[in-house]
Amino acid sequence: MESVKLTIDGCSVEVPKGTTILEAALANGIYIPHLCFHPEVRAVGVCRLCLVEIEKRGNAVACKTPVEPGMVVRTETPAIRDTRRVAVELLLVNHHGDCLTCAKSGDCKLQDVARYVGARPEAVARMRRPAPAFTIDDSNPFFTRDMNKCVLCGICVRTCEEIVGADAIDFAFRGYSSVIATFGNKPLAESKCEACGECLVRCPVGALAPKKARTPAHEVKTVCSYCGCGCGIYLGVRGNQVVGVRADPASPVSLGSLCVKGRFGYEYVNHPDRLTRPLIRRDGVLQEASWDEALELVATKLAEHRGKFAALASAKCTNEDNYVLQKFTRGVMATNNVDHCARI
């Protein structure tokens, strides 16, 4: 692949042709503040925080400007520093400041850029108007939508359009009344939203927050068990409980995406009524048994009733597993009574 050499803040870097200045800087450990940029959706340059100075060309937004051979870029000048600080302060003016109780505290991009540019408390206090009072959308069973904390970066809109393909949300109204809304500004539960949570994991602030947010002590890499797709996930574990699920961005199957079941349907693991040992009915009562005893009983009963039973396959198995089951049912158990929950 053809590469391009350029200079960023006096450092010579080499990146593939077509890379933007922001991508080149971040890939080489040079931080440029940004809010509306996310590597998995198209760049739009609306937050203006990634402003840089290009020698002999003037200022440009780094997320939209491709690199060129010999380009000399400065990410910090007095004018750029002042512009960024004012832009961040204007965002903070209309932003709810309950940071300590916010689910995104410590992982908030607005906190990061405010700290980096040196937002001035006195300037924010001078410009602050009565805080917006949007009604919190609590209709979704898995996460809340609080437009009082939204910075209108549009990442959720682009995610829903480009990655999910649902187009459930978009920009609505105008001027100071601009907001991210569903069609007709209805609650999420009454819209086309699939509750997949893709917008949730990409939101840079606390506008989209999980209802049950618990920080895990460690993570375990595994595969989602809900269907036969085999999406890669990381289970967040705390104590002896699963407290969250994160998509595996390196998974060749899911490519870092998950459906609503894979992302939020993990609580059955912690349910007190979940079976962890096989049960055998003795004298009409189900009693715990060993796996060897249970498997022996199953083998015995299958042999006794050969040709007189049916097999029910599962969508949670792979196609290969279901193929083996139907071959076993027809070839070994001598019956064609095979059914599947995903039949058409």
C-alpha positions as CSV (number, residue, x, y, z in Angstrom):
1,M,0.0,0.0,0.0
2,E,1.3,3.4,-0.9
3,S,2.4,5.5,2.1
4,V,2.7,9.2,2.8
5,K,5.3,11.0,4.9
6,L,4.5,14.2,6.8
7,T,5.5,16.1,9.8
8,I,3.2,16.6,12.8
9,D,4.4,18.9,15.6
10,G,8.0,18.3,14.5
11,C,7.7,14.5,14.4
12,S,8.1,12.8,11.1
13,V,5.4,10.1,10.6
14,E,4.5,7.7,7.8
15,V,1.0,6.5,7.2
16,P,-1.0,4.9,4.4
17,K,-2.3,7.1,1.6
18,G,-5.9,8.3,2.3
19,T,-5.4,8.5,6.1
20,T,-6.7,11.8,7.7
21,I,-4.5,14.0,9.8
22,L,-6.4,13.0,12.9
23,E,-6.0,9.3,12.2
24,A,-2.3,9.8,11.5
25,A,-1.7,11.7,14.7
26,L,-3.6,9.3,16.9
27,A,-1.9,6.3,15.3
28,N,1.5,7.9,16.3
29,G,0.6,8.8,19.8
30,I,-0.1,12.5,19.2
31,Y,-3.4,13.5,20.8
32,I,-5.7,16.0,19.0
33,P,-8.9,16.8,21.0
34,H,-12.1,15.5,19.3
35,L,-15.7,14.7,20.2
36,C,-17.6,14.0,17.0
37,F,-15.0,11.6,15.5
38,H,-15.3,7.8,15.8
39,P,-13.1,5.5,13.7
40,E,-16.1,3.2,12.8
41,V,-18.3,5.9,11.2
42,R,-17.7,8.6,8.6
43,A,-16.2,11.8,9.8
44,V,-18.3,15.0,9.7
45,G,-16.2,17.6,11.5
46,V,-19.0,19.3,13.5
47,C,-17.3,19.8,16.9
48,R,-14.3,21.7,15.4
49,L,-12.1,20.6,18.3
50,C,-9.6,18.8,16.0
51,L,-8.6,22.1,14.3
52,V,-5.0,22.1,13.2
53,E,-2.7,24.5,11.3
54,I,-1.2,23.3,8.0
55,E,1.8,25.2,6.9
56,K,1.1,27.4,3.9
57,R,-2.6,26.5,3.9
58,G,-4.0,27.7,7.1
59,N,-6.3,26.0,9.6
60,A,-8.3,22.8,8.8
61,V,-10.3,20.2,10.7
62,A,-8.0,17.2,11.1
63,C,-10.7,14.5,10.9
64,K,-11.7,15.6,7.4
65,T,-8.4,16.5,5.9
66,P,-6.4,13.7,4.2
67,V,-2.6,13.7,4.5
68,E,-0.3,14.8,1.7
69,P,3.4,14.2,1.0
70,G,5.6,16.7,2.8
71,M,2.7,18.2,4.8
72,V,3.7,20.1,7.9
73,V,1.0,20.2,10.6
74,R,0.9,22.0,13.9
75,T,-1.7,20.8,16.4
76,E,-1.1,23.6,18.9
77,T,-0.9,27.4,18.2
78,P,-2.2,30.3,20.4
79,A,-5.2,30.8,18.0
80,I,-6.1,27.1,17.9
81,R,-5.8,26.8,21.6
82,D,-8.2,29.7,22.2
83,T,-10.7,28.5,19.6
84,R,-10.8,25.0,21.2
85,R,-11.2,26.4,24.7
86,V,-14.1,28.6,23.7
87,A,-15.8,25.7,21.8
88,V,-15.5,23.4,24.8
89,E,-16.8,26.1,27.2
90,L,-19.8,26.7,25.0
91,L,-20.6,23.0,25.2
92,L,-20.2,23.0,29.0
93,V,-22.6,26.0,29.3
94,N,-25.6,23.9,28.3
95,H,-24.4,20.6,29.7
96,H,-25.7,19.1,33.0
97,G,-22.8,18.9,35.4
98,D,-23.7,15.9,37.6
99,C,-20.5,14.2,36.6
100,L,-19.9,12.3,39.9
101,T,-23.2,10.4,39.5
102,C,-23.0,10.0,35.7
103,A,-22.5,6.5,34.3
104,K,-19.9,7.9,31.9
105,S,-17.8,9.5,34.6
106,G,-14.1,8.7,34.1
107,D,-14.8,7.6,30.5
108,C,-16.3,10.8,29.2
109,K,-14.7,12.4,26.1
110,L,-16.1,15.8,27.1
111,Q,-14.3,15.5,30.5
112,D,-11.1,14.6,28.6
113,V,-11.2,17.5,26.2
114,A,-12.3,20.0,28.9
115,R,-9.3,19.0,30.9
116,Y,-6.9,19.1,27.9
117,V,-7.9,22.5,26.6
118,G,-8.2,24.1,30.1
119,A,-11.8,25.1,30.2
120,R,-12.2,28.1,32.5
121,P,-14.9,27.7,35.3
122,E,-15.4,31.5,35.5
123,A,-16.1,31.7,31.7
124,V,-18.6,28.8,31.9
125,A,-20.4,30.3,34.9
126,R,-20.6,33.7,33.2
127,M,-22.2,32.3,30.1
128,R,-24.4,29.6,31.7
129,R,-28.1,29.9,31.1
130,P,-30.9,28.0,32.8
131,A,-30.0,24.3,32.2
132,P,-32.0,22.5,29.5
133,A,-34.9,20.4,30.8
134,F,-35.4,17.7,28.3
135,T,-37.5,14.8,29.6
136,I,-35.3,11.7,30.2
137,D,-36.4,8.8,27.9
138,D,-36.6,5.8,30.2
139,S,-38.7,3.7,27.9
140,N,-35.9,1.4,26.7
141,P,-35.4,-1.5,29.0
142,F,-31.6,-1.5,28.8
143,F,-30.4,2.1,28.7
144,T,-31.7,5.7,29.2
145,R,-31.5,8.6,26.8
146,D,-30.8,12.0,28.4
147,M,-30.7,14.8,25.9
148,N,-29.6,17.2,28.7
149,K,-26.1,15.7,28.4
150,C,-26.1,15.4,24.6
151,V,-23.4,17.4,22.7
152,L,-25.0,16.8,19.3
153,C,-21.9,15.1,17.9
154,G,-24.1,12.8,15.8
155,I,-22.1,9.6,16.4
156,C,-25.3,7.8,17.4
157,V,-27.1,8.9,14.3
158,R,-24.3,7.8,12.0
159,T,-24.0,4.5,14.0
160,C,-27.7,3.7,13.6
161,E,-27.5,4.6,9.9
162,E,-24.2,3.1,8.8
163,I,-23.6,0.2,11.1
164,V,-27.0,-1.0,12.2
165,G,-29.1,0.2,9.2
166,A,-32.1,1.0,11.4
167,D,-32.2,4.8,10.9
168,A,-34.2,5.1,14.1
169,I,-32.8,8.5,15.1
170,D,-31.8,11.7,13.4
171,F,-31.3,15.4,14.1
172,A,-34.6,17.2,14.8
173,F,-35.8,20.8,15.2
174,R,-33.5,23.8,14.8
175,G,-31.1,26.3,16.5
176,Y,-31.0,26.0,20.3
177,S,-33.9,23.5,20.1
178,S,-31.8,21.0,18.0
179,V,-31.9,17.5,19.5
180,I,-31.4,13.9,18.5
181,A,-34.9,12.4,18.2
182,T,-36.8,9.5,16.9
183,F,-39.5,9.9,14.2
184,G,-42.2,12.1,15.7
185,N,-40.0,12.6,18.7
186,K,-41.5,9.5,20.3
187,P,-39.8,7.4,23.1
188,L,-37.3,4.9,21.9
189,A,-39.6,2.0,22.8
190,E,-42.2,3.3,20.3
191,S,-39.7,3.8,17.5
192,K,-37.7,1.6,15.1
193,C,-34.9,1.3,17.7
194,E,-33.7,-2.3,17.9
195,A,-32.2,-1.7,21.4
196,C,-28.9,-3.2,20.1
197,G,-26.8,-0.7,22.1
198,E,-24.4,0.2,19.3
199,C,-25.1,3.9,19.8
200,L,-24.7,3.4,23.5
201,V,-21.2,2.1,23.3
202,R,-20.1,4.9,20.9
203,C,-21.7,7.8,22.7
204,P,-18.8,10.0,24.0
205,V,-20.8,11.5,26.9
206,G,-23.5,10.4,29.3
207,A,-26.5,11.1,27.0
208,L,-26.9,7.3,26.5
209,A,-26.2,5.4,29.6
210,P,-26.9,1.7,30.7
211,K,-29.5,1.3,33.4
212,K,-27.4,-1.3,35.2
213,A,-23.8,0.0,35.0
214,R,-21.3,-1.9,37.2
215,T,-17.6,-1.7,36.6
216,P,-16.2,-5.3,36.2
217,A,-13.1,-6.4,38.1
218,H,-11.8,-8.3,35.1
219,E,-13.0,-9.6,31.7
220,V,-13.2,-13.0,30.1
221,K,-13.0,-13.5,26.4
222,T,-15.6,-15.9,25.1
223,V,-18.3,-16.5,22.4
224,C,-21.9,-15.4,22.7
225,S,-24.2,-18.4,23.4
226,Y,-27.5,-17.0,22.1
227,C,-27.3,-18.3,18.5
228,G,-25.0,-20.1,16.1
229,C,-23.4,-17.0,14.7
230,G,-20.5,-17.2,17.2
231,C,-20.1,-13.5,17.9
232,G,-17.0,-12.6,20.0
233,I,-17.6,-11.0,23.4
234,Y,-15.9,-10.1,26.6
235,L,-17.8,-10.9,29.8
236,G,-17.3,-8.4,32.6
237,V,-17.0,-10.3,35.8
238,R,-17.2,-8.9,39.4
239,G,-17.0,-11.3,42.3
240,N,-18.9,-14.3,41.1
241,Q,-21.3,-12.5,38.8
242,V,-21.4,-11.4,35.2
243,V,-22.0,-7.6,35.3
244,G,-21.7,-6.7,31.6
245,V,-20.8,-7.6,28.1
246,R,-18.5,-5.9,25.6
247,A,-18.1,-6.8,22.0
248,D,-14.8,-8.2,20.8
249,P,-13.6,-5.8,18.1
250,A,-11.1,-8.4,16.8
251,S,-13.8,-11.0,16.2
252,P,-13.9,-12.0,12.5
253,V,-17.6,-12.9,12.9
254,S,-19.1,-9.9,14.5
255,L,-16.4,-7.3,13.8
256,G,-17.1,-5.5,17.2
257,S,-20.9,-5.4,16.9
258,L,-23.6,-7.2,18.9
259,C,-27.4,-7.6,18.9
260,V,-29.7,-6.8,21.8
261,K,-29.5,-10.4,23.1
262,G,-25.8,-10.6,23.0
263,R,-25.2,-7.3,24.6
264,F,-27.9,-7.2,27.3
265,G,-29.2,-10.8,27.7
266,Y,-26.6,-12.0,30.2
267,E,-28.5,-11.9,33.4
268,Y,-29.8,-15.4,33.1
269,V,-26.2,-16.5,34.1
270,N,-26.7,-15.0,37.5
271,H,-30.3,-16.3,38.1
272,P,-30.7,-18.3,41.3
273,D,-33.0,-20.8,39.5
274,R,-30.6,-21.6,36.8
275,L,-29.8,-25.3,36.5
276,T,-26.2,-26.2,37.0
277,R,-26.5,-30.0,37.5
278,P,-28.6,-32.6,35.6
279,L,-31.9,-33.6,37.2
280,I,-33.5,-37.1,37.0
281,R,-37.1,-37.8,37.9
282,R,-37.4,-40.5,40.6
283,D,-40.8,-41.4,41.9
284,G,-42.2,-38.3,40.3
285,V,-39.7,-35.9,41.9
286,L,-36.8,-34.3,40.1
287,Q,-33.5,-35.0,41.9
288,E,-29.9,-33.9,41.2
289,A,-27.7,-36.5,39.6
290,S,-24.2,-36.8,38.2
291,W,-23.5,-36.3,34.5
292,D,-22.4,-39.9,34.1
293,E,-25.7,-41.1,35.6
294,A,-27.8,-38.7,33.4
295,L,-26.0,-39.6,30.2
296,E,-26.4,-43.3,30.9
297,L,-30.1,-42.8,31.4
298,V,-30.5,-40.9,28.2
299,A,-28.6,-43.5,26.2
300,T,-30.7,-46.3,27.7
301,K,-34.0,-44.5,27.0
302,L,-33.0,-43.7,23.4
303,A,-32.1,-47.3,22.7
304,E,-35.5,-48.5,24.2
305,H,-37.5,-46.1,22.1
306,R,-35.5,-46.3,18.9
307,G,-37.7,-45.1,16.0
308,K,-40.4,-43.7,18.3
309,F,-39.2,-40.2,19.2
310,A,-38.5,-36.8,17.7
311,A,-35.4,-34.5,17.8
312,L,-35.7,-30.8,18.3
313,A,-32.7,-28.8,17.0
314,S,-31.7,-25.4,18.3
315,A,-30.9,-22.0,16.7
316,K,-28.3,-21.6,19.4
317,C,-26.2,-24.4,17.8
318,T,-24.2,-24.0,14.6
319,N,-25.3,-25.3,11.3
320,E,-22.8,-28.1,11.6
321,D,-24.1,-29.2,15.0
322,N,-27.7,-29.2,13.7
323,Y,-26.6,-31.2,10.6
324,V,-25.0,-33.8,12.9
325,L,-28.1,-34.0,15.0
326,Q,-30.4,-34.7,12.0
327,K,-28.0,-37.3,10.6
328,F,-27.9,-39.0,14.0
329,T,-31.7,-38.9,14.3
330,R,-32.3,-40.4,10.9
331,G,-29.3,-42.7,10.6
332,V,-29.0,-44.0,14.2
333,M,-32.3,-43.5,15.8
334,A,-34.3,-44.5,12.8
335,T,-36.8,-41.6,12.7
336,N,-37.4,-38.6,10.4
337,N,-39.1,-36.6,13.1
338,V,-36.7,-33.6,13.2
339,D,-37.9,-30.1,13.9
340,H,-36.2,-26.7,14.5
341,C,-37.3,-23.5,16.2
342,A,-36.2,-21.4,13.2
343,R,-38.1,-23.3,10.5
344,I,-39.9,-21.4,7.8
